Amino acid sequence: METILQTLQQAPKYLRIIELKDILDMAIIAFGIYHLFRFVRRSRSGQVVKAILFIVAAMALANLWRLRVVRTVLNNAVELGVIALIILFQPELRRFLEQMGSGKIKELFVAESYSNDLETAIKETVDAYASLSKDRVGALMVFERRTLLDDVLKTGTGLDCQVSAELLKNLFWNKAPLHDGAVIVRGGRIIGAGCMLPLSGNVNLSRDLGMRHRAGIGVSENSDAVVAIVSEETGSISVAVNGMLKRHLSPDTLERLLRLELMPGSDEENKPVTAAARISSVFKGIKGDNSNGKEDS
């Protein structure tokens, strides 16, 4: 307590020697750290960061307890780890440099507002899925959230257009060249079509589920994306979130679910929503038994 009081008493003296360049120096470092954490949240690098923090903590303990062998091994691991991290984060580094060279560096640091685009995307998706479900045309649509799906985008055709019902129906038409893959939506805009998704590794999934549903569940297991699916055989609408598949949804239920997952703060009356109310609103209108019924790819 005495140390804290002494520090507070000497604080005015320290403040007098702080110059404008010192404030600018600290602001730049804080800015970089903030966006580093923001990048970690938006990418699938959380586990890597935890491993790095574990190694740093182990090195600190090794230095504190003077564990020479452990310290030597960890120092060598860190030297090799820098090269490994460059290889591991090569796509992200390349994207950063490309945007810097093209003058789009602002996109890395400024959070854009996608509310209007998302509102339109949800309405158009529901209209398209209602028609696709009626005609029994298969569809697979991934709404990207914080986790970027750049690796998935490389497997398909890059696009940059607004979501519209007519466009979706054309993309998923069974004779269209991109109908077999998934459509990727980022910030309310279509950024890719014909993309190949990783299949789910869950061995407990129903055998009735085809490749389209397993791919939708798979990408929702590996990211925080929301995946909307239409069965080609039955026309049933499903949504995969966090590895869980909600089946036999009506268009109205699909719209409510997409709004709750993609626009959680857009409640009409701005009232807090309890967990029970949220679950009730999502499943209100679900037709049929989710544990039965046959789904195809």
C-alpha positions as semicolon CSV with decimal commas, in nm:
position;residue;x (nm);y (nm);z (nm)
1;M;0,000;0,000;0,000
2;E;0,286;0,236;0,084
3;T;0,445;0,166;-0,256
4;I;0,121;0,258;-0,433
5;L;0,090;0,582;-0,235
6;Q;0,450;0,674;-0,314
7;T;0,392;0,608;-0,683
8;L;0,080;0,827;-0,683
9;Q;0,271;1,107;-0,512
10;Q;0,543;1,094;-0,775
11;A;0,297;1,069;-1,066
12;P;0,281;1,449;-1,129
13;K;0,661;1,455;-1,164
14;Y;0,649;1,176;-1,422
15;L;0,365;1,344;-1,612
16;R;0,568;1,664;-1,649
17;I;0,848;1,485;-1,836
18;I;0,611;1,315;-2,085
19;E;0,636;1,471;-2,430
20;L;0,405;1,459;-2,730
21;K;0,626;1,205;-2,905
22;D;0,595;0,971;-2,604
23;I;0,215;0,985;-2,624
24;L;0,231;0,921;-2,999
25;D;0,470;0,630;-2,939
26;M;0,235;0,465;-2,686
27;A;-0,069;0,531;-2,905
28;I;0,090;0,352;-3,201
29;I;0,178;0,049;-2,988
30;A;-0,174;0,038;-2,836
31;F;-0,325;0,068;-3,184
32;G;-0,114;-0,223;-3,310
33;I;-0,196;-0,444;-3,011
34;Y;-0,568;-0,371;-3,043
35;H;-0,579;-0,470;-3,409
36;L;-0,362;-0,774;-3,341
37;F;-0,625;-0,901;-3,096
38;R;-0,897;-0,807;-3,345
39;F;-0,720;-1,010;-3,614
40;V;-0,696;-1,309;-3,379
41;R;-1,069;-1,293;-3,310
42;R;-1,153;-1,276;-3,682
43;S;-0,925;-1,563;-3,786
44;R;-0,876;-1,923;-3,683
45;S;-0,549;-1,846;-3,504
46;G;-0,677;-1,853;-3,147
47;Q;-0,519;-2,189;-3,065
48;V;-0,186;-2,077;-3,212
49;V;-0,187;-1,765;-2,995
50;K;-0,257;-1,977;-2,685
51;A;0,041;-2,198;-2,770
52;I;0,265;-1,892;-2,813
53;L;0,154;-1,751;-2,477
54;F;0,224;-2,089;-2,316
55;I;0,579;-2,094;-2,459
56;V;0,643;-1,736;-2,343
57;A;0,523;-1,823;-1,993
58;A;0,744;-2,134;-1,990
59;M;1,046;-1,926;-2,096
60;A;0,978;-1,677;-1,817
61;L;0,959;-1,955;-1,558
62;A;1,274;-2,118;-1,697
63;N;1,463;-1,789;-1,660
64;L;1,321;-1,733;-1,311
65;W;1,416;-2,082;-1,187
66;R;1,739;-2,091;-1,392
67;L;1,652;-2,408;-1,582
68;R;1,934;-2,393;-1,834
69;V;1,840;-2,695;-2,046
70;V;1,473;-2,597;-2,070
71;R;1,570;-2,238;-2,151
72;T;1,804;-2,352;-2,429
73;V;1,541;-2,579;-2,584
74;L;1,274;-2,308;-2,572
75;N;1,506;-2,044;-2,720
76;N;1,583;-2,274;-3,013
77;A;1,212;-2,351;-3,052
78;V;1,131;-1,979;-3,065
79;E;1,392;-1,919;-3,336
80;L;1,239;-2,192;-3,552
81;G;0,889;-2,086;-3,451
82;V;0,924;-1,744;-3,612
83;I;0,979;-1,910;-3,951
84;A;0,692;-2,151;-3,883
85;L;0,455;-1,864;-3,802
86;I;0,545;-1,685;-4,126
87;I;0,457;-2,002;-4,318
88;L;0,142;-2,063;-4,113
89;F;0,005;-1,710;-4,156
90;Q;0,119;-1,671;-4,517
91;P;-0,238;-1,614;-4,652
92;E;-0,308;-1,342;-4,394
93;L;0,028;-1,171;-4,451
94;R;-0,022;-1,182;-4,827
95;R;-0,369;-1,031;-4,792
96;F;-0,227;-0,754;-4,570
97;L;0,048;-0,669;-4,820
98;E;-0,190;-0,681;-5,117
99;Q;-0,432;-0,440;-4,952
100;M;-0,145;-0,214;-4,849
101;G;-0,015;-0,204;-5,205
102;S;-0,358;-0,140;-5,354
103;G;-0,434;0,146;-5,119
104;K;-0,699;-0,052;-4,927
105;I;-0,516;-0,050;-4,596
106;K;-0,816;0,128;-4,442
107;E;-1,019;-0,192;-4,478
108;L;-0,793;-0,368;-4,229
109;F;-0,847;-0,116;-3,951
110;V;-1,190;0,037;-4,004
111;A;-1,494;-0,168;-3,911
112;E;-1,750;-0,121;-4,185
113;S;-2,123;-0,116;-4,127
114;Y;-2,295;-0,400;-4,306
115;S;-2,638;-0,373;-4,146
116;N;-2,818;-0,257;-4,462
117;D;-2,648;-0,518;-4,680
118;L;-2,723;-0,791;-4,427
119;E;-3,086;-0,686;-4,406
120;T;-3,120;-0,712;-4,784
121;A;-2,921;-1,037;-4,796
122;I;-3,147;-1,206;-4,543
123;K;-3,467;-1,101;-4,721
124;E;-3,339;-1,209;-5,062
125;T;-3,207;-1,539;-4,924
126;V;-3,541;-1,625;-4,765
127;D;-3,725;-1,544;-5,090
128;A;-3,482;-1,756;-5,291
129;Y;-3,494;-2,049;-5,047
130;A;-3,872;-2,049;-5,043
131;S;-3,868;-2,091;-5,421
132;L;-3,581;-2,342;-5,422
133;S;-3,750;-2,548;-5,153
134;K;-4,074;-2,558;-5,351
135;D;-3,890;-2,667;-5,668
136;R;-3,660;-2,905;-5,475
137;V;-3,341;-2,743;-5,597
138;G;-3,039;-2,804;-5,374
139;A;-2,864;-2,502;-5,221
140;L;-2,573;-2,439;-4,985
141;M;-2,505;-2,088;-4,859
142;V;-2,245;-1,984;-4,598
143;F;-2,280;-1,655;-4,406
144;E;-1,935;-1,564;-4,281
145;R;-1,905;-1,395;-3,943
146;R;-1,586;-1,326;-3,745
147;T;-1,391;-1,623;-3,880
148;L;-1,261;-1,549;-4,228
149;L;-1,300;-1,827;-4,486
150;D;-1,027;-1,722;-4,727
151;D;-0,904;-2,081;-4,766
152;V;-1,252;-2,191;-4,870
153;L;-1,280;-1,903;-5,118
154;K;-0,973;-2,026;-5,303
155;T;-1,158;-2,345;-5,400
156;G;-1,432;-2,158;-5,588
157;T;-1,491;-1,858;-5,810
158;G;-1,448;-1,512;-5,661
159;L;-1,741;-1,271;-5,690
160;D;-1,837;-0,933;-5,551
161;C;-2,207;-0,862;-5,582
162;Q;-2,520;-0,801;-5,380
163;V;-2,737;-1,091;-5,271
164;S;-3,052;-1,121;-5,478
165;A;-3,312;-1,396;-5,503
166;E;-3,283;-1,421;-5,881
167;L;-2,905;-1,449;-5,867
168;L;-2,920;-1,724;-5,604
169;K;-3,175;-1,922;-5,805
170;N;-2,950;-1,895;-6,111
171;L;-2,639;-1,998;-5,918
172;F;-2,809;-2,305;-5,768
173;W;-2,993;-2,410;-6,085
174;N;-2,896;-2,774;-6,141
175;K;-2,745;-2,702;-6,482
176;A;-2,543;-2,400;-6,371
177;P;-2,163;-2,453;-6,360
178;L;-2,138;-2,339;-5,995
179;H;-2,443;-2,517;-5,853
180;D;-2,251;-2,798;-5,680
181;G;-2,048;-2,572;-5,453
182;A;-2,133;-2,328;-5,178
183;V;-2,203;-1,956;-5,202
184;I;-2,003;-1,750;-4,951
185;V;-2,150;-1,427;-4,811
186;R;-1,936;-1,173;-4,626
187;G;-2,089;-0,857;-4,484
188;G;-2,411;-0,907;-4,681
189;R;-2,236;-0,946;-5,020
190;I;-2,159;-1,258;-5,221
191;I;-1,781;-1,299;-5,243
192;G;-1,758;-1,651;-5,383
193;A;-1,955;-1,933;-5,547
194;G;-1,884;-2,296;-5,631
195;C;-1,668;-2,326;-5,317
196;M;-1,581;-2,665;-5,169
197;L;-1,643;-2,701;-4,794
198;P;-1,476;-2,943;-4,550
199;L;-1,695;-3,241;-4,457
200;S;-1,795;-3,297;-4,097
201;G;-1,592;-3,550;-3,902
202;N;-1,883;-3,628;-3,670
203;V;-1,943;-4,003;-3,691
204;N;-2,275;-3,972;-3,507
205;L;-2,453;-3,789;-3,788
206;S;-2,757;-3,954;-3,937
207;R;-2,687;-4,165;-4,246
208;D;-2,979;-3,990;-4,413
209;L;-2,770;-3,673;-4,443
210;G;-2,604;-3,627;-4,780
211;M;-2,282;-3,453;-4,878
212;R;-2,439;-3,106;-4,891
213;H;-2,556;-3,129;-4,530
214;R;-2,229;-3,284;-4,410
215;A;-2,033;-3,004;-4,578
216;G;-2,255;-2,742;-4,417
217;I;-2,209;-2,898;-4,073
218;G;-1,836;-2,931;-4,136
219;V;-1,775;-2,562;-4,206
220;S;-1,988;-2,467;-3,905
221;E;-1,770;-2,692;-3,687
222;N;-1,451;-2,522;-3,804
223;S;-1,579;-2,164;-3,791
224;D;-1,857;-1,946;-3,652
225;A;-2,034;-1,930;-3,989
226;V;-2,409;-1,973;-4,034
227;V;-2,492;-2,221;-4,312
228;A;-2,830;-2,240;-4,488
229;I;-2,908;-2,559;-4,681
230;V;-3,188;-2,681;-4,910
231;S;-3,225;-3,055;-4,966
232;E;-3,235;-3,152;-5,332
233;E;-3,447;-3,461;-5,263
234;T;-3,708;-3,332;-5,020
235;G;-3,680;-2,953;-5,051
236;S;-3,640;-2,926;-4,675
237;I;-3,462;-2,615;-4,543
238;S;-3,192;-2,659;-4,276
239;V;-2,944;-2,436;-4,096
240;A;-2,610;-2,541;-3,942
241;V;-2,460;-2,337;-3,657
242;N;-2,169;-2,444;-3,436
243;G;-2,187;-2,801;-3,568
244;M;-2,560;-2,834;-3,490
245;L;-2,814;-2,887;-3,767
246;K;-3,165;-2,743;-3,739
247;R;-3,387;-2,918;-3,993
248;H;-3,731;-2,881;-4,151
249;L;-3,750;-2,502;-4,123
250;S;-4,021;-2,289;-4,279
251;P;-3,916;-1,970;-4,464
252;D;-4,042;-1,758;-4,173
253;T;-3,838;-1,960;-3,924
254;L;-3,535;-1,935;-4,152
255;E;-3,566;-1,556;-4,155
256;R;-3,598;-1,534;-3,777
257;L;-3,298;-1,760;-3,725
258;L;-3,077;-1,570;-3,971
259;R;-3,169;-1,240;-3,807
260;L;-3,093;-1,374;-3,459
261;E;-2,756;-1,516;-3,564
262;L;-2,637;-1,247;-3,806
263;M;-2,805;-0,935;-3,663
264;P;-2,846;-1,007;-3,289
265;G;-2,883;-0,638;-3,202
266;S;-3,162;-0,563;-3,447
267;D;-3,460;-0,643;-3,224
268;E;-3,765;-0,447;-3,325
269;E;-3,837;-0,309;-2,982
270;N;-3,470;-0,314;-2,861
271;K;-3,568;-0,533;-2,571
272;P;-3,332;-0,784;-2,409
273;V;-3,399;-1,137;-2,530
274;T;-3,366;-1,423;-2,284
275;A;-3,218;-1,756;-2,387
276;A;-3,556;-1,926;-2,350
277;A;-3,728;-1,664;-2,565
278;R;-3,458;-1,692;-2,830
279;I;-3,487;-2,070;-2,853
280;S;-3,864;-2,047;-2,861
281;S;-3,860;-1,790;-3,142
282;V;-3,612;-1,991;-3,347
283;F;-3,800;-2,317;-3,330
284;K;-4,146;-2,168;-3,357
285;G;-4,271;-2,275;-3,694
286;I;-4,046;-2,578;-3,736
287;K;-4,250;-2,845;-3,906
288;G;-4,204;-3,214;-3,855
289;D;-3,978;-3,413;-3,627
290;N;-3,612;-3,312;-3,649
291;S;-3,500;-3,663;-3,567
292;N;-3,681;-3,827;-3,855
293;G;-3,720;-3,779;-4,225
294;K;-3,475;-3,844;-4,503
295;E;-3,235;-3,579;-4,629
296;D;-3,026;-3,605;-4,941
297;S;-2,736;-3,408;-5,074
